[in-house]
Amino acid sequence: MRRHWFFILLSLADEDRHGSGIMRDVLELTSDELKLWPVTLYGSLDELQEHGWIRALDKAPASAAEEGGRKRWFRITPAGRRALSAEVARLDATVRVATRRLAHSGDAT
Amino acid sequence: MSWSRAVYRALLRLVPTELRELHGDDMEEVFLKELTSARGRGTVAALGVWLSALGDIVRRAPYEHWRRRGRRRPKEHRVHSFFSDLRFAVRSFARQPGATALIIVTLALAVAANTAVFTLLDGLFFRPFPFSEPSRLVYLNEKAPRWNLDFTGINYTDFAMWRTRARAFDSMALWSDESVNLSDGSNPERIDAARVTYDMPTVLRIHPVLGRMFTREEDRPKGPPVVAIGEALWKERFGASPDVLGKTLRINSTMYTIIGVLPREAEFPHGAKLWLPFDGDPNSTDNSYSYDGIGRLKPGVTVAQAATDLIAAHGPIWLKSDTSHFVSPRVDLLHDRFVANFRVIGRALGAGALLVLLIACANVASAMLARAIFRRREVGIRCALGASGSRVTRQLLTESLALAAIAAIAGVLIGHWGLKLLLASNSDLVPKWATLAVGVRTMLFSIVIMGTTTVLFGLVPALQLGRQDPGEALGAGGTRATGSRRDRRLLDSLVIAEIGLAVVLLAGGGLLVRAYANLRRIDPGFRPAGTLEFRVALPSAKYKNAIPQMAFYRTLIDRLHAIPGVDHASMITCPPLGCHWGSFYKAEGSSPLAQNEVDPVTLTRYASAEYFATMGLEFVHGRPYRETEGAVRTGYRPVVINEEFARHMWPTVADPTGKRIGSRGDTSSNWTTVVGVVKDVKHYGLARPMIPGLYFPLTRIDTASDFGSFAFTVHTPGNPVSLFPAIRAAVRALDPELPVFALKTMQTALDESFAQARTVALSLAAFAAIALTLAIGGIYAVLSYVVGRRRHEIGIRMALGAQSGQVLRMVVRQGLQLVSIGLLIGLPLALLSARLLSSLLVGVTASDPWTYAAVVVVLTATTALAAWIPARRAAHVEPKIALNESS
């Protein structure tokens, strides 16, 4: 899975967000490493929608009323959640293999 | 909206429309939020945001486009709607094929006129000469105000002095246009050539295509016989073979070795096909002034500085030989010198073509408007069904665009073809060095023209209709007069503009045609009917001096006399229209020339005694000299002078026969006696004034001098063209190596001399005719429209007892009102613009009342006719039908 997609899905995994919310969250999740600029951000969101992994909400949630504006909010779909879990599992497996390998080579030295 | 938002929004045009439409606002918000927070951290941070955002667009936008490739676009998308607009346009054109074709033809003709004229002007004025840094190139010559000469031609000694002493020039060269006999045994040919100094290519910055140019060492008196040939000759005679170097060419009966091939640009300015070394002698005392010079200024040197520099360089000449400062050097920008003759013509044609285009635009605009007004109901329905005003405007603009595109393509093709035809029929219209080609520039020009016409004739009706209120439009779709005042006013002003512009063109065309007619009526001073001329040039290798030369010529004259049908045959050094040889004379007993006294140059010719009869010259006083009269040993020297010479030398004497003249510099007492005075011949062209001139008998010719070329004139009571083969045969019989050249009837020579005037007059007359047709069409269209709209009202009037004659008069009067306003606007404009033509107007002033009166009469009469047809239709309105229609 692409890195943009992964973090966007991850960002939407706990709550619905709008574009700049996702951007801020992704920045936080990656320790300021990945900043999604508008075209990449919305291009990816559009792509994820086409995959059916997220969907745009018709209106902003009541909790976000004070934010104002007519920003579009996004929510992760069950399919998106499954894709995210699968990716996390794959990463987890990769990380475990890698950790073992590193620990092993560490012993050798 | 802040400027940063505007800029970012503009940048977002780079991403696919779908994405922009969906998330554009959000993207802007995100960007602005970033920018605002970054601004708090300083300008550098803000700049960083801009850069990142730009990088984001540049990196991601291509992917977004790629991702959507092949996808069907949503319905109301712009590009899609353009094609649907186009399909719609084609359908609506197909419904009215006649009207559509008319619009296309109108526009195409206008574009064609503009393409042709633009190509012409581009080649002449806008495109510099085909040399590097042409603005540094200057034309060198000499002037002699006291001889009444603006250009005397350069003397070689003077040139040699300039070349060594002048400081302001990178280089300078001298050339002399000549034509040479080129023969390879069987078919002699006369071709244009030039004698040039070795540095000509250096000045022009051109390089031989093959081989080399002759060197300084080869360009000297009695230098080796080497020749550089042009690309054209190389291809024609040698099939562009690289082995041409070292081959020989027989030029003027001498073998020349080919050492190089020069590119096409070297043909400047008069189309030389080969170049011979000038072989000038700087120490010669020959004081003939006849060559042309060209120089390349050092960078940053102005023409004025160059002139001052050249005059300083000329100093020793004034000290040594020309102590009374008769002749001084002159420097002109090359472009000015060679384009000056075409400037007025270019301006006239350019303005004419532009006016035609404007009129065509106004015409098409009114046609489109009238069409659009009749489509009001359709547009109203579309608006009512939800099409936006801008959507309707766009639809109409697309229609205009489609029409303009078709017209532009057709116009460029017709224009290109028309120009070719024009140039083929009239080779003197443009100089040989001008390259006329429909290239990128012409295409660009046509695209601009097309864009302009689209806007001019498409925008007005489009905006007019796009603005309308659907309810009103649906109501007004019929024949009722409501809501039509605005349309009517617009139509009226378009037609008035057309008429106003047509007046300008008609007046200009009329004046030029009148001038041309006047030109044709000018008496050339000789009898063109039945007279022909041709030239023969004897190579000096074979005919060393005047003794064998004159012997050849006399034999040829005898042979010419023997041709059946020839009643006169004669020879002259310099026949009318296209030749000059000047000298200076004094009257016996006149006081020596005072300081600064004018001493006009005299056209000097040697002619056989029969020349006067051959050309039908009219004697005002005295008689022609006799064939045998004037032989040197008799001591009696007769001369025939022209009226201008008599006027200049003896202003107070009625009949100067018996008076004596001598050469200006001659101090001996060998006087020449005037035996006759002939009427002035328009030697330099019908529109040019004649200078003093005289004719010496052939007996006067010094046998040691060189008379390598003579012109022959022959008269026949029949058709002179029928003599051509016999004349060629007569020359061939005497010397098969000699080409006969410049063989033409005097009528042809005369026609050629005003070919340019004819072309300009005919072009503008054609423009004027198009303008008139379009203006009449405009009047007709508007009145038809008005009558159509007012059927109801007319029906009421007639029901209330109006006579059909009254109705007829009412409609025609409306047409004439439009014409009067158009004339009121157009006439002052025409008077102003005709002044620009004044240098082309022969025998007619720019404010010639007859021309303007004719314009008024023609326009009024034709528009009255154009108004008649719709007026008759109105007069035949059946009140009952008209009244019923409106319900």
Interface residues (C-beta under 8 A of the other chain):
Chain A: H18 G19 S20 M23 K35 W37 P38 V39 T40 L41 Y42 G43 L45 D46 E47 G69 R70 K71 R72
Chain B: L12 V15 L19 L22 H23 D25 D26 M27 E28 E29 V30 F31 K33 S52 A53 G55 D56 I57 R59 R60 A61 Y63 E64 R67
